Amino acid sequence: MGPKKRVITLRKSLRVHTKRAALEKINLKFIDTASKFGHGRFQTPADKAAFMGTLKKDRVREDAANAAAPAAAQS
C-alpha cells in the first residue's frame, strides 16, 4: 500500500561548481515522488492538514457538528 513506487535517477553534475552555495554539504533523506505530474505537495490529507492548520471549512464543519450534538442530546 501507500504511494506508488517510481524510479528516480540522480546523476553527477557535468560542470565543476565553485560557488559557496553549490559546495554546501546536503544530507538528503527522502525524495517525494508521490505526484505523477509534479504538482503534488502533500502525500496524504493528514500531511496537508498538519501543514495548513485549521481552515475555515474545518471550523464550519466542527460548528455544525457541535450545534447538532446538543439538539440530539435534548431529544
C-alpha positions, 0 to 999 in steps of 0.5 A: 500500500501507500504511494506508488513506487517510481524510479528516480535517477540522480546523476553527477553534475557535468560542470565543476561548481565553485560557488559557496552555495553549490559546495554546501554539504546536503544530507538528503533523506527522502525524495517525494515522488508521490505526484505523477505530474509534479504538482503534488505537495502533500502525500496524504490529507493528514500531511496537508492538514498538519501543514495548513492548520485549521481552515475555515471549512474545518471550523464550519464543519466542527460548528455544525457538528457541535450545534447538532450534538446538543439538539440530539442530546435534548431529544 
